[in-house]
Amino acid sequence: MALTELDRSLLERCLKRDGSAWRDFVDRFAGLFVHVIQHTAQARSVKLTAADIDDLSAEIFLAILADQFAVLKHFRGECSLATYLTVIARRVVVREIIHRRLSEALGHVKSQNSNLPMTKGENQEIVRIENQELIQQMLAGLSEQDARIVRQFHLEGKTYREIGDELGVPENSIGPTLTRAREKLRQSLSASMG
């Protein structure tokens, strides 16, 4: 499906920071994002509360707003805007679910109002520090290139694109590198507990 004139106009208005454009954008795509969140959570057998859905929706909108609408600027118009945003939203939701599940698996506290582990508020500092210690464990035994990817993603908060550009590696190789590093960490933790 091609980019519609309505979406093309909305996209241009957002990028020009037209006063009502962002509100129109949110009105147009909020329902789509909720659907993506629910579908992705169901596919991964994760039960969500209304607060979880709100939090994940906010994460999606923040991803779109990041770096002055970088996500929208990268849209090439080769598909519908809804299709493009579905892919973006799913990536954000999967990343958040994985991050929260990893935190839960490593023993972090759950929020009282949520089925997902707490990632915000007073305990965030504790989670971040503990995660940094785990990241340091993860770095042990990795090649220098893989260690740089892990550091940039987990400690510096860089995106796959930023890491790929900085290190000169294909963007699509970063996810598998991080997965291998996480698996080594899981094996290391299992061995130390067993």
PLY file of the C-alpha trace (Angstrom):
ply
format ascii 1.0
element vertex 194
property float x
property float y
property float z
element edge 193
property int vertex1
property int vertex2
end_header
0.00 0.00 0.00
1.35 3.39 -0.96
1.61 6.52 1.13
-1.72 8.33 1.14
-2.02 12.06 0.59
-3.49 12.45 4.09
-0.44 10.77 5.66
1.98 12.65 3.42
0.44 15.93 4.53
0.46 14.87 8.20
4.10 13.82 7.94
5.10 17.14 6.34
3.18 19.09 9.00
4.92 17.17 11.81
8.35 17.74 10.31
7.57 21.45 9.91
6.31 21.45 13.54
2.89 22.73 12.60
1.03 23.60 15.82
-1.70 20.96 15.63
0.22 18.34 13.64
1.49 16.32 16.60
-1.99 16.14 18.17
-3.38 14.96 14.81
-0.56 12.41 14.54
-1.29 11.05 18.02
-5.03 10.89 17.28
-4.40 9.06 14.02
-1.91 6.45 15.25
-2.55 5.91 18.99
-5.06 3.12 18.26
-2.60 1.42 15.92
0.10 1.50 18.59
-2.23 0.01 21.21
-3.07 -2.78 18.76
0.64 -3.42 18.09
1.36 -3.48 21.84
-1.45 -5.94 22.56
-0.60 -8.19 19.63
3.12 -8.24 20.42
2.49 -8.95 24.10
0.05 -11.74 23.26
2.53 -13.29 20.82
5.13 -13.29 23.62
2.68 -14.50 26.30
3.00 -11.29 28.33
-0.01 -10.04 30.26
-0.31 -6.27 30.33
-2.22 -3.88 32.54
-3.71 -0.64 31.27
-0.74 1.14 32.87
1.68 -1.11 30.95
-0.07 -0.26 27.68
0.10 3.46 28.50
3.81 3.16 29.35
4.59 1.26 26.15
2.56 3.75 24.08
4.57 6.56 25.61
7.81 4.73 24.75
6.70 4.47 21.12
5.83 8.16 20.92
9.14 9.06 22.59
10.99 6.96 19.99
9.22 8.88 17.24
10.01 12.24 18.85
13.66 11.35 19.52
16.33 13.35 17.72
13.77 15.80 16.36
11.58 13.24 14.58
14.50 11.19 13.21
12.18 8.20 12.71
9.83 10.25 10.55
12.72 11.83 8.65
13.99 8.36 7.72
10.63 7.34 6.24
11.10 6.91 2.48
7.45 6.65 1.48
7.87 3.21 -0.11
4.97 1.83 1.96
2.11 3.28 3.93
2.99 5.37 6.95
0.93 2.99 9.11
3.02 0.01 7.95
6.25 1.84 8.68
5.06 2.94 12.12
3.87 -0.59 12.91
7.42 -1.86 12.39
8.84 0.93 14.55
6.25 0.35 17.28
6.83 -3.40 17.32
10.58 -2.92 17.67
10.08 -0.56 20.62
7.63 -2.93 22.32
9.82 -6.00 21.80
12.86 -4.13 23.12
10.95 -2.99 26.21
9.46 -6.43 26.89
12.88 -8.09 26.55
14.48 -5.47 28.77
11.80 -5.87 31.41
11.86 -9.67 31.23
15.64 -9.66 31.58
15.33 -7.38 34.61
12.73 -9.70 36.09
14.83 -12.79 35.40
17.76 -11.18 37.15
15.68 -10.57 40.25
14.58 -6.95 40.00
11.47 -5.76 41.82
8.10 -5.54 40.09
5.94 -2.46 40.24
2.84 -2.98 42.40
0.53 -1.89 39.59
2.20 -3.79 36.80
2.99 -7.26 35.55
6.25 -5.88 34.18
9.34 -5.21 36.30
9.85 -1.65 37.50
12.09 0.45 35.29
11.28 3.95 36.47
11.22 5.92 39.68
13.33 5.49 42.79
14.54 1.97 42.01
15.76 2.88 38.53
19.21 3.82 39.84
19.58 0.41 41.51
18.49 -1.41 38.35
20.90 0.61 36.22
23.86 -0.06 38.52
23.07 -3.76 38.76
22.68 -3.90 35.00
26.06 -2.21 34.55
27.63 -4.90 36.71
25.93 -7.56 34.61
27.08 -5.83 31.44
30.66 -5.93 32.74
30.21 -9.70 33.25
28.78 -9.95 29.76
31.87 -8.22 28.31
34.19 -10.92 29.67
35.23 -13.25 26.90
33.81 -11.18 24.04
35.88 -10.05 21.09
36.83 -6.37 21.23
34.35 -5.54 18.45
31.48 -7.36 20.20
32.41 -5.77 23.53
32.28 -2.31 21.93
28.81 -3.07 20.54
27.58 -4.25 23.97
29.07 -1.19 25.71
27.56 1.25 23.23
24.11 -0.36 23.34
23.74 -1.16 27.02
25.92 1.43 28.73
25.79 4.37 26.33
22.21 3.84 25.12
23.04 4.13 21.43
20.72 2.82 18.72
21.65 0.06 16.27
22.03 2.69 13.57
24.36 4.85 15.67
26.48 1.84 16.60
26.63 0.63 13.01
27.65 4.06 11.74
30.28 4.56 14.42
31.84 1.09 14.23
31.36 0.54 10.50
29.33 -2.65 10.95
26.02 -3.53 9.28
23.07 -2.41 11.38
21.42 -5.83 11.02
24.42 -7.58 12.62
24.10 -5.72 15.92
21.00 -7.54 17.21
22.55 -11.00 16.74
25.77 -9.81 18.41
23.79 -8.59 21.43
21.79 -11.84 21.54
25.00 -13.92 21.58
26.40 -11.72 24.37
23.21 -12.11 26.43
23.32 -15.88 25.92
26.93 -15.97 27.18
25.80 -14.00 30.24
22.92 -16.44 30.89
25.30 -19.39 30.61
27.78 -17.69 32.93
25.08 -16.95 35.51
23.71 -20.51 35.28
27.17 -21.95 35.77
27.84 -19.73 38.80
24.50 -20.71 40.40
24.76 -24.40 39.62
0 1
1 2
2 3
3 4
4 5
5 6
6 7
7 8
8 9
9 10
10 11
11 12
12 13
13 14
14 15
15 16
16 17
17 18
18 19
19 20
20 21
21 22
22 23
23 24
24 25
25 26
26 27
27 28
28 29
29 30
30 31
31 32
32 33
33 34
34 35
35 36
36 37
37 38
38 39
39 40
40 41
41 42
42 43
43 44
44 45
45 46
46 47
47 48
48 49
49 50
50 51
51 52
52 53
53 54
54 55
55 56
56 57
57 58
58 59
59 60
60 61
61 62
62 63
63 64
64 65
65 66
66 67
67 68
68 69
69 70
70 71
71 72
72 73
73 74
74 75
75 76
76 77
77 78
78 79
79 80
80 81
81 82
82 83
83 84
84 85
85 86
86 87
87 88
88 89
89 90
90 91
91 92
92 93
93 94
94 95
95 96
96 97
97 98
98 99
99 100
100 101
101 102
102 103
103 104
104 105
105 106
106 107
107 108
108 109
109 110
110 111
111 112
112 113
113 114
114 115
115 116
116 117
117 118
118 119
119 120
120 121
121 122
122 123
123 124
124 125
125 126
126 127
127 128
128 129
129 130
130 131
131 132
132 133
133 134
134 135
135 136
136 137
137 138
138 139
139 140
140 141
141 142
142 143
143 144
144 145
145 146
146 147
147 148
148 149
149 150
150 151
151 152
152 153
153 154
154 155
155 156
156 157
157 158
158 159
159 160
160 161
161 162
162 163
163 164
164 165
165 166
166 167
167 168
168 169
169 170
170 171
171 172
172 173
173 174
174 175
175 176
176 177
177 178
178 179
179 180
180 181
181 182
182 183
183 184
184 185
185 186
186 187
187 188
188 189
189 190
190 191
191 192
192 193
